[in-house]
Amino acid sequence: MRRPRGWQLEEGQWFHCLSRVVDRQLVFHDEEREVFRELLRRVEDFSGLQVSTWTILSNHFHILIRIPDPEERVEIKDEELLRRIGRLYGQEQVREVEWQLKEWSKPGFEKPLRELRESYTQRMYDLSEFMKSLKQRFSSWFNRTHGRKGTLWEERFKSVVVGGGWDAVLTVAAYIDLNSVRAGLASDPKDYRWSGYAEAVAGNARARKGLALALEEEGQSSDWLHVSAVYRELLFGSAEERPSKRGFSARKIKEVLDRNGQLTRQELLRCRVRYFADGTVLGTRAFVDGFFERKREDFSPSRNSGARKMRGGDWGDLASLRDLRVDPVRLE
């Protein structure tokens, strides 16, 4: 089924977002990735959404984003509004808005003052606006730099709702950070510069905070030593292959898949798993069923439950809203 846009407006939720370049062109090189990373952080600062992790490949990107609950949000007073505008629009626009705020604070200007503030604040804490701004700004820079015209992206963007606790969220985060390994760009995701995990390992405080969000949300320690241990175990676990430790090669994983064998979650994360892009909603069975009940009117009357078993291996308690029967798991 096609997901209604309203599903993206719920607060306190996580989303795995991805988008590809039109015709799968290989447009992302080092300079492009660096510009995209900088734009990602600037849009994050303006929007108030929280980026947990991300990765940029040669023709597409993945981002894991959290929409904060209303009670967690910073009050948008004039000082905060100007700070956010400065991060995304620059200081010239800050000076213009600062002047307008001052002039329209006088009696009789209540309506234009409210409209001015709302022209910015209505775009905050909104996933669609976040992705629209990020993609449009990168497209403008790319077309200007490369003497190009026209659309850069093949679609609006895909998103999957993720929930049910830190285990589900970190599984999706690991899937995102392991993209470089599946693509053969690195044997260890910490060595692929253009990802949230590599940023965190390199000491970036914001990247470390992003990976800690899921654990912190449930009262666990956000200390990097704890977070990095939990996360790296999920990234590798029994699937790691290195000279000093036997692991599972791509050939071995394919052999098991061909025999319809049950792979561990760590092994599955080394494969391309369609649930993370096309599952619509992913999380614990309780989370997916709860989501289904809240959106019951969007489904066929004949459907009795939300959670569908994820195929291809041992996913534990994770489930999907969509039942992907054709090639749900395959090697990149």
C-alpha positions in Angstrom: 0.0 0.0 0.0 1.1 3.6 -0.5 1.8 5.4 2.8 -0.2 8.5 3.5 2.0 11.6 4.1 0.3 12.1 7.4 2.3 9.1 8.8 5.4 11.3 8.7 4.0 13.8 11.1 4.1 11.8 14.3 6.4 13.1 17.0 8.9 11.1 19.1 9.5 8.8 16.2 12.5 7.6 14.2 12.7 7.5 10.4 15.1 5.8 8.1 15.2 8.1 5.0 17.0 7.5 1.7 17.1 9.0 -1.7 18.9 8.1 -5.0 20.3 10.2 -7.8 18.4 10.2 -11.1 19.5 7.3 -13.4 21.7 6.1 -10.5 24.5 8.4 -11.7 27.7 8.3 -9.6 27.8 12.0 -8.7 29.1 11.8 -5.1 32.9 12.1 -4.9 34.9 13.5 -2.0 34.0 17.2 -2.6 30.3 16.4 -3.1 30.1 14.2 0.0 31.8 16.9 2.1 29.3 19.6 0.9 26.4 17.2 1.5 27.6 16.4 5.0 27.9 20.1 5.8 24.4 20.8 4.5 23.1 17.9 6.5 24.3 19.4 9.7 23.1 22.9 8.8 19.6 21.7 8.0 19.7 19.6 11.2 20.5 22.8 13.2 17.7 24.8 11.6 15.0 22.1 11.8 15.6 20.8 15.4 15.4 17.2 14.2 18.1 14.9 15.5 20.3 12.9 13.1 21.4 9.6 14.7 23.6 8.4 11.9 24.0 8.7 8.1 26.1 7.5 5.2 26.7 8.8 1.6 27.5 6.4 -1.2 28.3 7.2 -4.8 24.7 7.7 -6.0 22.5 7.7 -2.9 22.4 8.5 0.8 20.8 7.1 4.0 19.9 9.1 7.2 18.4 7.9 10.5 16.4 10.8 12.0 14.5 11.3 15.2 11.6 13.8 15.6 11.7 15.0 19.2 8.6 15.1 21.3 7.1 18.6 21.8 8.2 18.7 25.5 11.8 18.2 24.4 11.9 21.1 22.0 13.7 24.3 22.5 11.5 27.4 22.8 11.9 29.5 19.7 12.5 32.9 21.1 14.1 35.6 18.9 17.6 34.7 19.8 17.1 31.1 19.0 15.3 31.9 15.8 18.2 34.1 14.6 20.7 31.4 15.5 18.9 28.8 13.4 18.4 31.2 10.5 22.1 31.9 10.6 23.0 28.3 10.3 20.9 27.7 7.2 20.5 31.0 5.5 23.6 33.0 6.5 24.3 36.2 8.4 22.9 38.6 5.7 19.5 37.1 6.2 20.0 37.2 10.0 20.5 40.9 9.8 17.4 41.4 7.7 15.2 39.3 10.0 16.7 41.0 13.1 15.7 44.4 11.7 12.2 43.2 10.9 11.8 41.7 14.4 12.8 45.0 16.0 10.6 47.2 13.7 7.5 44.9 14.0 7.7 44.6 17.7 5.9 47.9 17.9 2.1 48.1 18.5 0.1 47.5 15.3 2.5 45.0 13.7 1.3 41.9 15.5 0.1 40.1 12.3 3.3 40.7 10.1 5.5 39.8 13.1 3.6 36.5 13.7 3.7 35.7 9.9 7.4 36.4 9.8 8.2 34.0 12.7 5.8 31.4 11.3 7.5 31.5 7.9 10.5 29.9 9.6 9.1 28.0 12.6 6.5 26.1 10.5 9.4 24.4 8.7 11.0 23.2 11.9 10.5 19.7 13.4 9.1 18.6 10.0 10.6 15.6 8.3 9.4 16.5 4.8 10.7 20.0 5.1 14.1 18.7 6.3 14.5 16.4 3.3 13.2 18.9 0.9 15.6 21.6 2.1 18.6 19.2 2.2 18.0 17.9 -1.3 17.2 21.2 -2.9 20.2 22.9 -1.5 22.5 20.2 -2.6 21.0 20.1 -6.0 21.4 23.9 -6.4 25.1 23.7 -5.4 25.8 20.7 -7.6 24.1 22.1 -10.7 25.8 25.5 -10.2 29.2 23.9 -9.6 29.0 21.4 -12.5 27.2 23.6 -15.1 24.2 21.4 -14.9 20.4 21.9 -15.1 17.4 19.9 -14.2 16.4 17.5 -11.4 19.2 15.5 -9.6 17.0 13.1 -7.7 15.0 10.2 -9.1 12.2 10.4 -6.4 10.9 12.5 -3.5 12.5 10.3 -0.9 11.8 7.0 0.8 11.2 6.7 4.5 10.5 3.9 7.0 9.1 4.4 10.4 11.3 2.7 13.1 10.4 2.1 16.7 9.9 -0.3 19.6 13.1 0.5 21.5 16.8 1.0 21.2 17.4 -2.5 19.7 15.3 -1.8 16.7 16.7 1.7 16.2 20.3 0.6 16.5 19.7 -2.3 14.1 18.6 0.2 11.4 21.6 2.5 12.4 23.9 -0.5 11.9 22.4 -1.3 8.5 23.0 2.3 7.4 26.6 2.4 8.7 27.4 -1.0 7.1 26.5 0.3 3.6 30.2 0.9 2.9 31.0 -2.7 3.8 28.3 -4.1 1.6 29.4 -1.9 -1.3 33.0 -3.1 -0.9 34.3 0.4 0.0 35.6 -0.6 3.4 36.2 -3.7 5.5 35.3 -1.8 8.7 32.7 1.0 8.7 34.9 3.1 11.0 37.3 3.5 8.0 34.6 4.9 5.7 34.9 8.6 6.2 31.4 9.5 4.9 29.3 8.0 7.7 28.1 8.8 11.1 29.9 5.9 12.8 33.3 7.0 11.3 32.7 10.5 12.5 31.9 9.2 16.0 35.0 7.0 16.1 37.1 9.9 15.0 35.9 11.9 18.0 33.1 14.0 16.7 30.9 14.9 19.7 27.7 15.4 17.6 28.1 12.1 15.9 28.6 10.3 19.2 25.6 12.0 20.6 23.5 10.9 17.6 24.4 7.2 18.1 23.7 7.5 21.9 20.2 8.9 21.3 18.4 5.5 21.2 20.1 4.2 24.4 19.6 7.6 26.1 15.9 7.6 25.3 15.5 4.5 27.4 17.6 5.6 30.3 20.8 3.8 29.4 24.2 5.4 29.7 25.1 7.8 26.9 28.8 7.5 27.7 30.7 6.9 24.5 32.6 3.9 25.8 29.3 2.1 26.6 27.6 3.2 23.4 30.5 2.3 21.2 30.8 -1.2 22.7 27.0 -1.9 22.3 27.0 -0.6 18.7 30.2 -2.2 17.5 29.0 -5.6 18.8 25.9 -5.2 16.7 27.9 -4.0 13.6 30.2 -7.1 13.7 29.2 -9.7 16.2 29.6 -13.2 14.8 29.7 -12.0 11.2 33.1 -10.3 11.4 35.8 -11.8 9.2 39.4 -11.0 9.9 42.8 -12.8 9.9 42.8 -13.4 13.6 39.1 -14.4 13.8 37.0 -16.6 11.6 33.9 -15.0 10.3 31.5 -15.4 7.4 32.5 -14.4 3.9 30.0 -13.1 1.3 30.3 -16.4 -0.5 29.4 -18.3 2.7 26.5 -16.0 3.5 25.2 -16.6 -0.1 25.5 -20.3 0.3 23.3 -20.2 3.5 20.8 -17.9 1.8 20.5 -20.3 -1.2 19.7 -23.1 1.2 17.1 -21.0 3.0 19.1 -21.1 6.2 18.7 -18.9 9.1 21.3 -16.1 9.3 22.0 -14.2 12.5 21.1 -10.5 12.6 24.7 -9.5 12.2 25.1 -11.7 9.1 21.8 -10.3 7.7 23.1 -6.7 8.1 25.9 -7.5 5.6 23.3 -8.2 3.0 20.9 -5.8 1.2 17.6 -6.0 3.2 14.6 -4.5 1.5 12.7 -4.2 4.8 14.9 -1.2 5.7 13.9 0.7 2.6 10.4 -0.7 1.7 9.0 -2.0 4.9 7.1 1.2 5.7 7.2 0.6 9.4 9.8 -1.5 11.2 10.3 -2.3 14.9 9.1 -4.7 17.6 5.9 -6.6 16.9 4.2 -4.6 19.6 5.3 -1.3 18.0 4.2 -2.3 14.5 0.8 -3.6 15.8 0.3 -0.4 17.7 1.1 1.7 14.7 -1.4 -0.4 12.7 -4.2 0.2 15.2 -3.6 4.0 15.2 -3.8 4.1 11.4 -6.5 1.4 11.0 -8.6 3.5 8.7 -5.7 3.5 6.1 -5.8 -0.2 5.6 -8.2 -2.7 4.0 -11.0 -3.9 6.3 -9.9 -7.5 5.6 -6.5 -6.9 7.3 -6.6 -8.0 10.9 -3.1 -7.2 12.2 -0.1 -5.0 11.5 3.1 -6.9 12.2 4.5 -9.2 9.5 7.4 -11.6 10.1 10.6 -10.6 8.5 12.0 -13.3 6.3 15.5 -14.4 5.4 16.9 -15.1 8.9 16.6 -14.6 12.6 15.4 -11.1 13.3 14.4 -11.8 16.9 11.4 -9.6 17.9 11.7 -7.3 14.9 8.8 -7.1 12.5 7.6 -5.2 9.4 4.3 -3.6 8.4 4.8 -5.0 4.9 5.2 -8.6 3.9 8.0 -8.6 1.3 7.9 -12.0 -0.3 10.1 -11.5 -3.3 13.9 -11.1 -2.6 13.6 -9.5 0.9 17.3 -10.3 1.6 20.1 -10.4 -1.0 23.7 -9.6 -1.4 24.6 -6.1 -2.7 
